[in-house]
Amino acid sequence: LQASRGNCTALADGTTAGTLYAGVQDAANAARIYKSVDAGKTWTALAFALPGRLVTELVQLPGGRLVAGLRDGAKGVAGKNDSGAIYYSDDGGATWNPSTGAGGAAVAGIAFNRTTELVALTTTGTTAALFTSADGITWSPSE
């Protein structure tokens, strides 16, 4: 991934050997996601571009679904609005949809146990919240 394309803000292993994903904030401060199938030698841009956002986390689920956590920011640095979202793609990154239930706070991270559960940490700048999901689409507050 060429450094001139922007600031890399997240990296993730894919479910296939040699597949990697990178979250990059480009020079226009749009969140972008790139994919490599040759262990990082070459990269292809996926259809993902959200202005004023940066990718904080990327996860690929065993069935292939991609999940991306976002927050506001510029030049690869987290913003002060503490807003964000979780998006998912079921077609290799060709189309992206917003997940539901996690609210609009900045996504600080997403953890996955590699089988059945995702946990997202969000923050408004003053409070943090945990959400869980079995599919990366629908999220519920953690108890």
Backbone torsions as a table, in degrees:
resi	resn	phi	psi	omega
1	LEU	NA	122.5	-176.6
2	GLN	-73.4	134.6	-179.1
3	ALA	-61.0	-26.3	-177.3
4	SER	-70.2	-12.5	-178.9
5	ARG	-79.1	-16.4	179.1
6	GLY	144.8	-163.5	-178.3
7	ASN	-101.1	124.2	177.5
8	CYS	-76.9	124.2	-176.2
9	THR	-116.6	-8.9	178.7
10	ALA	-160.0	146.7	175.2
11	LEU	-134.5	145.7	178.1
12	ALA	-148.8	146.9	171.4
13	ASP	-80.2	141.3	172.7
14	GLY	-85.4	178.2	-179.6
15	THR	-82.6	-12.2	177.7
16	THR	-104.9	138.5	179.9
17	ALA	-53.8	133.2	177.9
18	GLY	86.1	-5.9	179.8
19	THR	-91.3	130.3	179.2
20	LEU	-132.2	153.1	174.6
21	TYR	-126.2	142.8	178.4
22	ALA	-130.8	131.3	171.5
23	GLY	-92.7	126.5	-176.4
24	VAL	-130.8	138.0	170.0
25	GLN	-100.4	117.1	-174.0
26	ASP	-76.0	179.4	-176.5
27	ALA	-63.2	-21.5	177.7
28	ALA	-92.9	10.4	179.2
29	ASN	65.3	33.2	174.6
30	ALA	-102.8	138.0	175.1
31	ALA	-71.3	132.8	178.7
32	ARG	-134.5	154.2	176.4
33	ILE	-125.9	132.5	179.0
34	TYR	-117.0	153.1	180.0
35	LYS	-127.9	139.2	173.3
36	SER	-122.6	135.7	176.2
37	VAL	-110.5	5.1	-179.2
38	ASP	-126.1	42.9	176.3
39	ALA	59.2	32.0	173.5
40	GLY	95.6	3.8	179.1
41	LYS	-70.9	-42.4	177.3
42	THR	-131.7	155.0	-176.1
43	TRP	-133.4	146.5	177.0
44	THR	-124.4	133.4	178.2
45	ALA	-74.2	133.5	173.2
46	LEU	-89.8	167.2	-178.4
47	ALA	-79.2	74.6	-178.5
48	PHE	-145.0	119.2	178.6
49	ALA	-154.3	107.1	178.6
50	LEU	-122.7	109.9	-179.0
51	PRO	-60.9	142.8	175.9
52	GLY	72.4	14.2	-178.7
53	ARG	-123.8	157.5	169.4
54	LEU	-133.2	149.0	-179.0
55	VAL	-82.5	123.6	179.3
56	THR	-99.1	-22.4	-176.6
57	GLU	-156.3	144.0	175.0
58	LEU	-133.3	137.4	177.5
59	VAL	-140.6	137.5	169.4
60	GLN	-111.4	124.1	-179.7
61	LEU	-79.7	158.6	-177.6
62	PRO	-53.5	-32.9	179.0
63	GLY	-79.5	-2.9	177.7
64	GLY	106.4	-15.9	-179.1
65	ARG	-59.0	134.4	174.3
66	LEU	-99.2	138.0	178.9
67	VAL	-126.4	130.0	-178.5
68	ALA	-126.2	129.3	173.5
69	GLY	-97.3	140.0	-175.7
70	LEU	-130.9	160.2	171.0
71	ARG	-151.2	165.9	177.6
72	ASP	-71.9	155.8	178.2
73	GLY	168.4	172.1	178.4
74	ALA	-147.3	144.0	178.3
75	LYS	55.0	33.9	177.5
76	GLY	79.2	6.5	-177.9
77	VAL	-113.8	136.1	179.5
78	ALA	-56.2	139.9	179.1
79	GLY	-83.9	-178.6	-177.3
80	LYS	-101.9	-1.5	-180.0
81	ASN	-80.8	-18.5	-179.7
82	ASP	52.1	43.7	176.3
83	SER	-113.2	157.5	-179.1
84	GLY	-175.3	-166.6	-177.9
85	ALA	-168.2	168.2	172.5
86	ILE	-119.8	130.8	178.8
87	TYR	-119.7	158.1	176.6
88	TYR	-140.2	156.1	176.7
89	SER	-135.9	133.7	176.9
90	ASP	-106.7	4.9	-177.3
91	ASP	-128.4	41.0	175.7
92	GLY	71.3	17.1	177.9
93	GLY	97.2	7.0	178.5
94	ALA	-72.3	-35.8	175.1
95	THR	-135.4	150.4	-177.5
96	TRP	-129.9	142.9	-180.0
97	ASN	-130.0	145.8	176.2
98	PRO	-73.4	138.2	173.1
99	SER	-75.3	167.5	180.0
100	THR	-120.3	153.0	171.4
101	GLY	95.9	-16.2	-177.2
102	ALA	-91.8	-3.3	178.2
103	GLY	78.6	-166.8	-175.3
104	GLY	-115.1	20.9	179.1
105	ALA	-81.6	162.2	178.9
106	ALA	-62.6	135.2	177.8
107	VAL	-88.8	114.9	-179.3
108	ALA	-84.3	-28.1	179.3
109	GLY	-179.7	160.5	175.6
110	ILE	-132.7	128.8	176.2
111	ALA	-111.6	147.5	-179.1
112	PHE	-136.2	131.3	-178.4
113	ASN	-84.1	9.4	177.0
114	ARG	69.1	9.7	175.3
115	THR	-134.3	-68.1	-168.9
116	THR	-131.0	-6.4	-173.1
117	GLU	-140.4	135.3	171.8
118	LEU	-110.4	145.1	175.5
119	VAL	-129.4	127.9	178.4
120	ALA	-114.3	136.8	173.9
121	LEU	-105.5	123.4	176.9
122	THR	-118.9	159.9	179.1
123	THR	-145.7	143.1	174.6
124	THR	-98.9	1.6	-175.8
125	GLY	99.2	-26.2	177.7
126	THR	-118.5	-27.5	177.4
127	THR	-133.1	153.2	177.5
128	ALA	-117.4	152.1	179.0
129	ALA	-140.7	148.5	175.3
130	LEU	-109.1	138.4	176.1
131	PHE	-128.3	147.5	177.1
132	THR	-119.9	155.2	178.9
133	SER	-153.2	142.7	175.4
134	ALA	-95.0	-13.1	-174.7
135	ASP	-132.9	-6.0	-178.4
136	GLY	80.9	-2.9	179.3
137	ILE	-100.2	-53.3	-178.1
138	THR	-107.0	127.5	-177.6
139	TRP	-116.9	146.0	178.2
140	SER	-128.8	145.2	176.1
141	PRO	-58.4	137.3	178.4
142	SER	-80.9	142.1	179.9
143	GLU	-95.7	NA	NA
